[in-house]
Amino acid sequence: MIPSALRGQLIALPETRELDVFASLLERRGARVLRAPLVTILDAPDPQPVLHWLRDFSGGGFQELVLLTGEGLRRMLGCVERHEPALRAPFLAALAQVRKITRGPKPARALRELGLSPEMEASVPTTAGIISTLSSLELRGHVVGVQLYATEPNLPLQDFLRGAGAEVRVVAPYVYADKSADAAVHELLAQLSSGAVAAIAFTSSSQVERLFSVADAQQVRAALAATEVAAVGPVVAAALRQRGVVVSAMPESSWFMKPLAAELARLLGGSAPAGGAPE
């Protein structure tokens, strides 16, 4: 049985897609959970550019494919299933043939769900990590597909690839949409500022961006300074630190929710519950 290392601690979760899974991990350790989903993921509003890319890719001619997220690969397959099911077989055949480079464990896991695996994985799941990994390859004259992180164009990666002599063809199969009304975000900030929340655990940089897009940056930093801040991995931690936020906990090498829950237990397990009414 998992010890109740977080008994009575109130932890805020801005997660959306796997909110119940993450909440359960923490509640089993004795925590109370403040569910505060900040964003949701939607298919690209216009499927035609995605389908055009998928047809192009399925026709062959690509040497490499950079997968930045597992969500992106799953959304591409979903687009095929909804709009052009006959494209699934040639897409999977082309996917098996190209050299696949993944930014982190999630796109690698999405490939394994299809019976495939990446030929190369970035040692650090960041753009810099991807670039470092690609630096060992001869890319001149290659066609390289890049599945984007939502609609972020990732110009540093594109510039690197073009500078290496590659032709870059990008696809953006999903977008982020705001989940919480602004009033709910302000309520979350108020609860953080009050000291009632022991920690907030960020699982994507889009959650950080959402907070800072709704309220004054100084207000957000002050609210986050009143609690412990945890990040699921280096990309999210960097998004926080770039905005002047101190990150108190992050898994060392396995950037998933279960290790993040363990880090929160390590961080908070030895302290008394944060302020706020008892259960």
Backbone bond lengths (Angstrom), bond angles and torsions (degrees), N, CA, C in turn:
res aa  C-N    CA-C-N  psi(-1)  N-CA   C-N-CA  omega(-1)  CA-C   N-CA-C  phi
1 M - - - 1.469 - - 1.536 109.48 -
2 I 1.319 115.88 136.52 1.461 120.37 179.86 1.529 109.76 -70.62
3 P 1.321 118.79 128.85 1.459 119.75 179.29 1.525 111.04 -65.48
4 S 1.327 115.11 151.93 1.463 120.24 -177.42 1.521 110.11 -84.46
5 A 1.341 115.30 63.90 1.463 120.46 -175.29 1.524 112.52 -66.13
6 L 1.316 116.61 -23.13 1.466 120.20 -175.90 1.526 111.76 -109.27
7 R 1.328 117.83 22.04 1.460 120.21 -173.19 1.526 111.90 -53.32
8 G 1.325 114.65 124.12 1.460 121.29 176.10 1.511 115.11 81.99
9 Q 1.339 118.64 -11.54 1.458 120.67 -178.71 1.541 109.57 -74.01
10 L 1.322 115.86 135.31 1.465 120.94 178.28 1.531 108.18 -97.50
11 I 1.327 115.74 121.10 1.459 121.37 -177.05 1.526 109.31 -120.46
12 A 1.315 116.50 127.80 1.466 122.14 179.79 1.521 109.78 -88.49
13 L 1.332 116.39 135.11 1.461 122.31 -179.10 1.522 110.11 -122.67
14 P 1.339 118.39 109.14 1.460 120.91 176.26 1.533 112.93 -80.49
15 E 1.323 117.77 -0.53 1.471 123.13 -178.45 1.528 110.89 -60.52
16 T 1.341 116.40 151.11 1.461 121.38 177.77 1.521 111.44 -118.30
17 R 1.346 116.82 -62.24 1.466 121.36 -168.28 1.523 112.43 -63.51
18 E 1.340 117.62 -41.79 1.467 121.05 -178.71 1.527 110.72 -116.59
19 L 1.321 115.12 36.52 1.466 120.27 -176.26 1.520 112.17 -59.62
20 D 1.336 117.74 -46.79 1.460 120.11 -177.18 1.524 111.36 -66.13
21 V 1.337 116.54 -36.42 1.466 120.25 178.44 1.524 110.39 -63.42
22 F 1.329 115.84 -47.72 1.465 120.20 -178.82 1.522 110.48 -65.93
23 A 1.333 116.10 -43.05 1.468 119.78 179.55 1.528 110.76 -59.30
24 S 1.331 116.50 -40.80 1.467 120.40 -179.38 1.529 111.31 -63.81
25 L 1.340 117.11 -40.18 1.459 120.75 178.49 1.524 111.35 -58.30
26 L 1.326 115.93 -40.12 1.462 120.31 -177.88 1.529 111.97 -79.00
27 E 1.314 116.17 -38.95 1.470 119.50 -179.32 1.523 111.20 -65.18
28 R 1.332 117.27 -32.34 1.463 120.13 176.58 1.520 111.77 -66.43
29 R 1.316 116.16 -20.66 1.475 120.62 176.43 1.534 111.14 -93.66
30 G 1.310 116.77 6.39 1.459 120.49 175.16 1.514 115.38 97.51
31 A 1.332 117.64 0.79 1.468 120.22 -177.17 1.523 111.48 -76.20
32 R 1.308 114.32 155.97 1.466 121.65 163.94 1.524 106.64 -96.98
33 V 1.316 117.46 144.17 1.464 121.27 -173.78 1.518 110.66 -119.99
34 L 1.324 114.12 130.55 1.463 121.35 172.97 1.524 107.08 -100.76
35 R 1.319 117.03 104.72 1.467 121.21 -179.67 1.525 109.16 -77.29
36 A 1.318 116.54 119.29 1.468 121.40 -176.09 1.524 110.53 -140.52
37 P 1.358 118.02 62.06 1.469 120.24 -177.49 1.525 111.27 -61.10
38 L 1.314 116.15 130.81 1.465 121.03 -174.85 1.517 113.97 -105.36
39 V 1.313 117.86 -28.26 1.467 120.22 -178.58 1.521 109.60 -141.24
40 T 1.318 115.58 162.14 1.455 120.98 172.54 1.515 108.22 -133.84
41 I 1.324 116.14 160.54 1.460 121.96 -176.52 1.527 109.06 -107.63
42 L 1.321 116.31 132.30 1.455 122.49 179.70 1.520 110.30 -126.51
43 D 1.327 116.48 155.06 1.458 120.14 171.94 1.519 109.85 -60.90
44 A 1.320 116.18 154.29 1.465 119.80 173.59 1.523 108.76 -53.50
45 P 1.342 117.66 132.16 1.469 119.90 -174.37 1.528 113.82 -60.26
46 D 1.329 117.21 -30.01 1.460 121.63 176.58 1.524 107.77 -115.76
47 P 1.335 118.29 110.96 1.465 119.35 -176.87 1.528 114.01 -74.17
48 Q 1.333 117.88 -14.54 1.462 119.34 -171.86 1.534 113.69 -62.80
49 P 1.362 119.84 -44.60 1.471 117.89 176.95 1.531 112.61 -61.38
50 V 1.332 116.74 -34.84 1.470 120.44 178.19 1.523 109.73 -67.13
51 L 1.332 116.82 -45.33 1.458 120.60 179.32 1.527 111.15 -63.72
52 H 1.328 117.10 -39.17 1.469 120.67 177.96 1.529 109.68 -59.94
53 W 1.333 116.73 -44.77 1.468 120.51 178.80 1.525 110.50 -63.87
54 L 1.327 117.13 -42.83 1.455 121.54 -178.26 1.532 111.17 -63.31
55 R 1.339 116.91 -40.53 1.467 119.72 177.39 1.525 110.26 -64.92
56 D 1.330 115.54 -42.61 1.459 121.06 179.55 1.535 110.13 -60.57
57 F 1.322 115.77 -48.15 1.468 120.93 -179.64 1.526 110.83 -62.97
58 S 1.328 116.41 -43.15 1.466 120.91 -176.36 1.517 112.08 -68.13
59 G 1.326 116.99 -20.35 1.456 120.43 178.59 1.511 113.75 -77.60
60 G 1.333 117.83 -5.16 1.460 122.08 -179.13 1.513 111.34 88.63
61 G 1.301 115.87 177.83 1.457 120.29 178.99 1.510 114.58 99.94
62 F 1.348 117.58 -12.75 1.458 121.30 174.80 1.534 108.43 -87.27
63 Q 1.317 115.80 138.93 1.472 119.00 175.08 1.533 112.04 -98.99
64 E 1.327 117.16 -33.64 1.470 121.66 -178.80 1.525 110.03 -133.61
65 L 1.329 114.91 153.46 1.465 122.33 171.56 1.522 108.33 -135.10
66 V 1.321 116.42 122.17 1.459 122.04 175.93 1.524 108.35 -96.72
67 L 1.308 116.28 118.45 1.464 122.25 178.00 1.525 108.31 -104.61
68 L 1.322 116.14 113.58 1.459 120.14 -178.76 1.518 113.11 -85.89
69 T 1.330 117.61 -26.34 1.471 120.55 -178.88 1.520 110.76 -142.70
70 G 1.322 116.28 151.62 1.451 120.46 171.87 1.520 111.31 -69.48
71 E 1.312 116.14 -34.59 1.462 121.34 178.74 1.522 110.37 -56.71
72 G 1.332 116.80 -40.69 1.456 120.74 -177.29 1.519 112.53 -61.78
73 L 1.340 116.85 -45.21 1.463 119.80 179.29 1.523 110.74 -64.40
74 R 1.319 117.06 -42.12 1.472 119.70 179.84 1.528 110.69 -65.26
75 R 1.322 117.58 -37.25 1.466 120.44 178.90 1.526 111.20 -68.63
76 M 1.324 117.81 -35.68 1.465 120.17 176.38 1.523 110.21 -62.13
77 L 1.326 116.41 -45.10 1.463 119.84 178.76 1.526 110.89 -64.21
78 G 1.333 116.66 -38.49 1.455 120.04 177.37 1.518 112.05 -63.61
79 C 1.323 116.71 -38.21 1.464 121.73 177.96 1.527 109.82 -62.83
80 V 1.323 116.28 -43.52 1.464 120.73 177.93 1.525 110.46 -60.61
81 E 1.334 116.48 -47.75 1.462 120.61 -176.13 1.526 112.12 -63.14
82 R 1.333 116.81 -35.39 1.465 119.65 -178.25 1.523 113.13 -80.75
83 H 1.322 116.95 -36.25 1.464 119.41 -169.13 1.525 115.16 -112.47
84 E 1.321 118.67 -25.41 1.469 120.30 -176.39 1.527 110.09 -156.91
85 P 1.340 116.87 70.76 1.466 120.61 -174.45 1.526 114.42 -56.06
86 A 1.331 116.87 -30.52 1.467 120.01 -178.97 1.529 111.88 -64.57
87 L 1.323 116.96 -15.26 1.464 121.23 -178.38 1.528 112.39 -80.92
88 R 1.334 117.43 -13.44 1.461 120.11 -174.21 1.541 112.30 -60.32
89 A 1.321 116.66 -49.59 1.464 119.70 -176.51 1.533 112.06 -62.38
90 P 1.348 119.47 -48.70 1.476 117.49 178.06 1.523 113.52 -66.21
91 F 1.338 116.89 -31.24 1.466 118.87 177.44 1.529 110.36 -65.16
92 L 1.335 116.79 -46.63 1.468 120.11 -179.71 1.528 110.98 -65.30
93 A 1.328 116.57 -36.16 1.467 119.41 178.59 1.527 110.25 -64.57
94 A 1.340 116.92 -43.58 1.462 120.31 178.44 1.524 110.83 -66.88
95 L 1.334 116.65 -37.04 1.464 121.20 179.26 1.532 110.37 -62.73
96 A 1.321 116.44 -37.03 1.467 120.06 179.55 1.528 111.83 -68.84
97 Q 1.345 116.74 -26.79 1.463 120.66 -174.11 1.527 113.70 -85.31
98 V 1.344 117.70 -33.62 1.463 119.11 -173.86 1.524 111.17 -77.93
99 R 1.319 114.67 161.86 1.464 120.27 172.44 1.523 107.36 -80.59
100 K 1.325 116.78 118.82 1.469 122.31 -174.37 1.519 109.58 -102.20
101 I 1.323 115.41 126.77 1.464 121.97 179.77 1.522 107.58 -117.89
102 T 1.319 117.62 123.27 1.463 121.17 -177.62 1.518 110.97 -109.69
103 R 1.333 115.44 145.57 1.460 119.81 -179.45 1.524 112.27 -77.42
104 G 1.315 117.38 -30.86 1.464 119.56 -176.41 1.518 110.58 -159.20
105 P 1.322 117.86 -168.87 1.468 121.03 -174.46 1.529 114.51 -69.86
106 K 1.325 118.47 -26.40 1.463 119.20 -175.73 1.522 113.01 -68.92
107 P 1.348 120.21 -47.19 1.468 117.34 175.57 1.524 112.69 -65.46
108 A 1.340 117.45 -30.90 1.467 119.94 175.77 1.525 110.15 -63.96
109 R 1.322 116.46 -40.17 1.464 120.60 178.28 1.519 110.94 -65.78
110 A 1.348 117.55 -39.07 1.467 121.08 178.20 1.526 110.73 -63.37
111 L 1.332 116.81 -36.99 1.470 119.78 176.20 1.521 110.83 -65.92
112 R 1.329 117.21 -42.21 1.466 120.33 -178.97 1.526 111.24 -62.70
113 E 1.329 117.26 -30.31 1.461 120.46 176.66 1.528 111.23 -62.32
114 L 1.342 116.55 -21.80 1.466 122.30 179.18 1.524 111.97 -100.40
115 G 1.336 116.50 7.50 1.446 120.11 -178.25 1.516 113.55 78.31
116 L 1.337 116.95 18.13 1.460 122.58 -179.73 1.527 109.84 -118.36
117 S 1.300 116.14 172.81 1.456 120.71 176.54 1.513 108.99 -149.64
118 P 1.322 117.64 155.84 1.473 119.62 179.03 1.518 111.23 -72.89
119 E 1.336 115.25 145.62 1.455 119.36 172.62 1.522 111.03 -77.27
120 M 1.335 116.67 -28.07 1.462 121.60 179.79 1.527 108.61 -142.71
121 E 1.326 116.28 141.97 1.461 121.98 175.73 1.527 108.75 -126.09
122 A 1.321 116.21 135.07 1.457 119.42 177.16 1.524 109.59 -63.02
123 S 1.311 116.83 135.15 1.464 120.07 -179.54 1.525 110.93 -66.51
124 V 1.329 116.15 -30.83 1.468 122.44 174.48 1.529 106.91 -124.34
125 P 1.357 118.97 129.01 1.460 120.92 -173.38 1.535 112.89 -78.95
126 T 1.304 114.98 65.34 1.462 121.88 179.07 1.520 108.19 -136.88
127 T 1.341 115.78 168.82 1.464 119.10 174.86 1.523 110.52 -59.60
128 A 1.335 116.61 -43.01 1.463 119.91 177.83 1.524 111.21 -59.98
129 G 1.334 116.79 -38.03 1.458 120.60 178.39 1.520 111.97 -65.15
130 I 1.329 116.37 -41.24 1.466 121.22 176.97 1.526 110.00 -62.54
131 I 1.338 116.41 -47.15 1.465 120.39 -179.04 1.521 110.73 -61.07
132 S 1.329 116.84 -42.25 1.458 120.55 178.43 1.526 110.95 -60.47
133 T 1.325 116.36 -41.84 1.459 120.93 179.22 1.525 111.19 -65.50
134 L 1.327 116.50 -43.44 1.463 121.01 -178.41 1.524 112.12 -70.20
135 S 1.321 116.58 -21.56 1.471 120.26 -176.85 1.523 112.88 -61.90
136 S 1.326 116.58 -20.97 1.467 119.88 -179.08 1.529 112.03 -83.48
137 L 1.351 117.38 -6.11 1.459 120.88 -175.18 1.524 111.45 -99.42
138 E 1.326 115.73 150.76 1.458 121.72 169.43 1.530 107.14 -89.14
139 L 1.313 116.49 110.77 1.465 121.29 -172.64 1.520 113.43 -110.82
140 R 1.299 117.85 -2.72 1.461 120.15 -176.42 1.537 110.16 -60.91
141 G 1.324 114.96 126.93 1.454 120.82 -179.79 1.517 114.52 82.72
142 H 1.331 117.68 -2.53 1.460 120.89 -179.85 1.528 111.02 -83.78
143 V 1.322 114.97 150.95 1.467 121.62 169.80 1.529 106.60 -99.53
144 V 1.322 115.75 119.04 1.466 121.08 -176.02 1.532 109.21 -115.69
145 G 1.324 116.46 121.44 1.457 121.27 174.08 1.518 109.69 -85.52
146 V 1.322 116.48 141.65 1.464 121.58 177.55 1.524 108.19 -130.34
147 Q 1.323 115.81 116.09 1.466 120.48 173.68 1.520 107.66 -87.46
148 L 1.320 114.69 116.90 1.456 120.51 -171.95 1.523 112.42 -78.03
149 Y 1.329 114.14 160.30 1.469 123.12 172.55 1.517 106.52 -85.20
150 A 1.354 116.37 99.34 1.462 122.20 -171.57 1.533 108.46 53.79
151 T 1.324 118.34 -129.53 1.466 120.37 -178.06 1.522 112.48 -103.76
152 E 1.342 117.96 8.81 1.454 121.23 176.33 1.528 109.25 -66.06
153 P 1.341 119.42 118.87 1.471 120.29 -173.23 1.518 114.89 -71.39
154 N 1.318 118.07 -15.18 1.465 122.83 -179.52 1.525 110.53 50.73
155 L 1.310 115.19 61.26 1.461 120.73 -177.86 1.524 113.56 -60.70
156 P 1.338 120.10 -36.81 1.471 118.07 177.19 1.534 112.91 -57.67
157 L 1.327 117.18 -40.53 1.459 120.14 178.88 1.523 110.85 -69.16
158 Q 1.331 116.19 -44.54 1.468 119.08 179.14 1.529 110.95 -62.42
159 D 1.318 116.47 -42.53 1.473 119.99 179.88 1.528 110.93 -62.83
160 F 1.339 116.24 -41.54 1.468 119.51 178.15 1.525 110.68 -60.24
161 L 1.327 116.86 -47.50 1.468 120.80 -177.07 1.522 111.08 -62.85
162 R 1.315 117.04 -44.16 1.473 119.53 179.14 1.522 110.75 -66.50
163 G 1.335 115.70 -37.30 1.454 119.07 176.93 1.519 112.48 -64.39
164 A 1.339 116.73 -25.67 1.463 121.54 177.87 1.522 111.81 -86.08
165 G 1.336 116.32 2.20 1.459 120.30 176.83 1.506 115.53 91.46
166 A 1.346 117.46 11.34 1.460 120.63 -178.88 1.526 110.77 -91.96
167 E 1.326 114.74 156.65 1.467 121.07 169.39 1.522 106.92 -95.59
168 V 1.326 117.46 128.37 1.468 121.97 -174.71 1.523 109.89 -106.30
169 R 1.326 115.87 130.44 1.463 121.62 176.27 1.525 108.01 -127.68
170 V 1.323 116.25 112.44 1.462 120.92 -172.89 1.526 111.10 -100.53
171 V 1.333 115.06 156.21 1.455 122.00 175.01 1.518 108.47 -139.21
172 A 1.343 116.24 139.19 1.468 122.39 179.81 1.528 107.96 -124.24
173 P 1.340 117.79 88.17 1.464 120.01 -172.83 1.525 116.00 -82.19
174 Y 1.342 117.28 -4.20 1.464 118.19 178.54 1.525 110.30 -149.39
175 V 1.327 114.61 165.07 1.463 121.38 178.11 1.521 108.19 -133.64
176 Y 1.322 115.14 159.18 1.462 120.64 172.40 1.529 109.01 -97.46
177 A 1.315 115.64 136.37 1.455 121.53 175.01 1.519 108.04 -123.07
178 D 1.314 116.50 147.48 1.456 120.00 179.37 1.523 110.02 -65.62
179 K 1.318 116.19 135.08 1.461 121.69 -180.00 1.530 110.62 -98.44
180 S 1.308 116.16 -43.52 1.456 119.77 -176.39 1.516 111.03 -93.01
181 A 1.326 115.99 143.20 1.456 120.02 169.85 1.520 107.99 -67.47
182 D 1.326 115.63 154.46 1.459 119.56 -178.88 1.529 111.57 -55.54
183 A 1.321 116.92 -36.60 1.471 120.13 -179.01 1.524 110.96 -61.36
184 A 1.332 116.95 -37.73 1.457 120.46 179.67 1.525 111.04 -68.84
185 V 1.337 116.65 -35.46 1.458 120.09 177.45 1.525 110.09 -65.69
186 H 1.331 116.81 -43.09 1.466 120.45 177.68 1.528 111.15 -63.25
187 E 1.338 117.35 -34.98 1.458 120.67 177.34 1.531 110.33 -65.67
188 L 1.329 116.81 -40.46 1.461 120.41 175.98 1.524 110.57 -60.57
189 L 1.322 116.87 -45.43 1.464 120.44 179.47 1.525 110.92 -61.51
190 A 1.329 116.91 -38.57 1.465 120.45 179.01 1.522 110.77 -64.38
191 Q 1.334 116.93 -40.83 1.465 120.11 179.53 1.527 110.83 -67.10
192 L 1.322 116.49 -38.90 1.455 119.01 175.86 1.518 111.00 -62.49
193 S 1.329 116.14 -44.93 1.468 121.26 -177.46 1.523 112.02 -63.62
194 S 1.334 116.77 -30.14 1.468 120.61 -176.14 1.522 112.82 -72.65
195 G 1.323 117.43 -14.56 1.457 120.07 -176.18 1.508 113.92 85.53
196 A 1.341 117.12 5.60 1.465 120.70 -178.45 1.521 112.68 -76.05
197 V 1.336 116.96 -17.01 1.458 121.26 -174.57 1.528 109.16 -106.12
198 A 1.328 116.53 125.71 1.470 120.27 -178.70 1.513 112.05 -72.57
199 A 1.341 116.18 -35.91 1.460 119.61 -177.76 1.515 109.54 -159.87
200 I 1.330 115.68 157.10 1.459 122.28 170.31 1.518 106.61 -124.38
201 A 1.331 116.59 135.23 1.463 121.86 -174.07 1.525 109.43 -116.51
202 F 1.325 116.45 109.57 1.459 121.83 -179.58 1.520 110.42 -90.08
203 T 1.340 115.81 134.95 1.461 120.29 -179.10 1.529 112.70 -118.22
204 S 1.329 118.84 -0.11 1.466 120.96 173.20 1.525 108.90 -156.02
205 S 1.327 115.42 151.57 1.468 119.45 179.75 1.518 111.31 -68.97
206 S 1.332 117.80 -22.95 1.472 119.80 177.91 1.523 111.17 -64.70
207 Q 1.336 117.49 -30.08 1.471 120.34 176.12 1.522 110.12 -66.08
208 V 1.321 116.42 -40.83 1.471 121.03 178.01 1.522 109.64 -63.46
209 E 1.332 116.00 -45.94 1.461 120.44 -179.59 1.523 111.53 -61.05
210 R 1.324 116.50 -38.66 1.467 120.93 179.52 1.531 111.11 -62.25
211 L 1.317 117.02 -46.66 1.464 119.99 179.45 1.526 111.17 -57.81
212 F 1.338 115.62 -47.73 1.456 119.84 -175.64 1.526 112.53 -75.28
213 S 1.328 117.69 -15.31 1.463 119.91 177.46 1.524 112.50 -83.03
214 V 1.331 116.77 -20.46 1.470 120.82 -175.15 1.530 112.13 -91.42
215 A 1.325 116.53 -38.80 1.465 120.52 -173.92 1.524 110.62 -122.79
216 D 1.311 115.02 164.49 1.459 121.51 176.35 1.530 109.77 -57.85
217 A 1.319 116.53 137.83 1.463 120.65 -175.60 1.521 111.96 -57.56
218 Q 1.322 116.98 -38.60 1.466 120.04 179.91 1.524 110.68 -64.61
219 Q 1.330 116.19 -38.87 1.461 120.37 178.41 1.529 111.01 -64.69
220 V 1.328 116.31 -42.78 1.465 119.97 -179.88 1.521 110.32 -64.93
221 R 1.335 116.58 -44.53 1.473 119.61 179.95 1.522 110.67 -62.01
222 A 1.320 117.46 -39.89 1.465 120.78 179.34 1.525 110.80 -64.95
223 A 1.339 116.97 -40.31 1.463 120.31 179.41 1.523 110.63 -65.59
224 L 1.326 116.79 -41.64 1.459 120.14 -179.14 1.527 111.71 -72.29
225 A 1.328 116.63 -26.16 1.465 120.31 177.84 1.524 111.59 -70.49
226 A 1.333 117.24 -17.42 1.462 121.51 -178.12 1.527 112.18 -87.07
227 T 1.319 116.75 0.59 1.460 120.55 -179.92 1.525 108.77 -140.11
228 E 1.327 116.70 176.26 1.458 120.85 172.46 1.526 107.93 -88.22
229 V 1.321 116.81 139.98 1.462 121.90 -178.08 1.520 109.20 -114.27
230 A 1.333 116.09 126.85 1.460 121.53 178.56 1.519 109.27 -119.26
231 A 1.333 116.51 147.64 1.457 122.86 179.43 1.515 109.17 -128.39
232 V 1.335 116.55 143.73 1.457 120.41 -176.91 1.518 112.77 -72.19
233 G 1.346 117.32 -24.53 1.461 120.03 -178.43 1.507 111.79 -168.45
234 P 1.330 117.86 -178.25 1.471 121.49 -172.69 1.513 115.08 -65.95
235 V 1.329 119.34 -30.46 1.467 120.65 178.92 1.528 109.69 -64.77
236 V 1.327 115.79 -46.61 1.469 120.39 -179.84 1.527 109.86 -68.23
237 A 1.322 116.41 -41.16 1.467 119.78 178.89 1.524 110.58 -60.73
238 A 1.329 117.01 -40.45 1.462 120.34 179.50 1.521 111.15 -64.88
239 A 1.340 117.24 -39.16 1.470 120.63 178.65 1.525 110.88 -61.96
240 L 1.320 116.53 -36.84 1.458 121.04 178.23 1.528 111.36 -72.30
241 R 1.323 116.68 -47.93 1.471 120.31 -176.89 1.519 111.95 -65.15
242 Q 1.335 116.78 -34.35 1.462 119.93 177.63 1.526 112.05 -62.43
243 R 1.338 115.95 -22.03 1.464 121.28 179.16 1.523 112.04 -101.38
244 G 1.326 116.49 12.65 1.451 120.50 175.20 1.508 115.10 82.27
245 V 1.334 117.27 21.41 1.468 121.61 -178.93 1.524 109.36 -100.29
246 V 1.335 116.23 133.60 1.459 121.78 176.81 1.522 109.15 -80.45
247 V 1.324 116.96 127.08 1.465 122.22 177.63 1.524 108.19 -100.09
248 S 1.324 116.23 118.80 1.467 121.08 -174.81 1.511 113.91 -91.80
249 A 1.342 117.69 -21.38 1.460 119.41 -176.46 1.518 110.10 -149.50
250 M 1.344 115.27 139.82 1.463 122.61 175.35 1.523 107.99 -160.15
251 P 1.323 118.76 134.75 1.469 119.06 175.58 1.523 110.98 -57.48
252 E 1.323 116.15 145.71 1.460 120.36 -175.27 1.516 113.40 -72.59
253 S 1.338 117.40 -40.06 1.460 117.81 -172.64 1.518 114.78 -142.95
254 S 1.302 118.70 -18.95 1.465 121.57 -178.33 1.522 108.14 -114.46
255 W 1.347 115.38 105.18 1.454 119.45 -167.09 1.522 111.89 -97.52
256 F 1.328 113.40 71.48 1.455 122.05 178.47 1.528 108.84 -130.38
257 M 1.331 115.16 175.72 1.459 120.12 -176.08 1.525 112.57 -70.07
258 K 1.337 117.91 -37.04 1.465 119.23 -178.81 1.529 111.39 -63.30
259 P 1.342 119.51 -47.75 1.466 118.54 174.76 1.522 112.87 -63.03
260 L 1.332 117.09 -32.69 1.467 119.35 177.74 1.525 110.47 -66.03
261 A 1.328 117.10 -39.84 1.472 120.35 176.18 1.530 110.39 -61.59
262 A 1.328 116.19 -39.69 1.466 119.70 178.33 1.521 111.25 -64.99
263 E 1.342 117.19 -38.57 1.458 120.95 177.65 1.524 111.22 -65.25
264 L 1.323 116.69 -38.70 1.468 120.07 177.18 1.522 110.58 -64.49
265 A 1.328 116.70 -38.79 1.472 120.16 177.33 1.520 110.46 -64.34
266 R 1.330 116.49 -40.20 1.464 119.89 178.21 1.526 110.73 -65.08
267 L 1.339 116.06 -41.93 1.457 121.47 -177.18 1.528 112.12 -68.28
268 L 1.318 116.85 -42.47 1.464 120.97 -170.37 1.530 113.77 -107.28
269 G 1.313 116.46 -13.92 1.462 119.21 -171.40 1.510 115.35 -59.89
270 G 1.331 116.23 -28.28 1.456 118.02 -177.19 1.502 114.68 -92.74
271 S 1.352 116.54 0.15 1.476 119.79 -176.59 1.500 111.24 -108.96
272 A 1.305 114.69 162.11 1.464 120.40 177.65 1.506 108.73 -72.76
273 P 1.353 118.37 156.36 1.442 120.75 177.45 1.516 112.28 -55.52
274 A 1.327 114.12 147.88 1.456 119.16 177.46 1.510 109.52 -68.18
275 G 1.343 114.35 172.86 1.461 119.26 -177.67 1.499 113.11 -60.99
276 G 1.310 116.39 174.69 1.468 120.72 -179.74 1.511 108.78 112.51
277 A 1.302 113.78 168.08 1.461 119.49 -176.60 1.504 110.95 -70.40
278 P 1.326 118.72 141.40 1.459 121.35 176.89 1.512 110.80 -68.45
279 E 1.332 115.76 164.90 1.454 118.77 177.96 1.519 110.67 -68.74
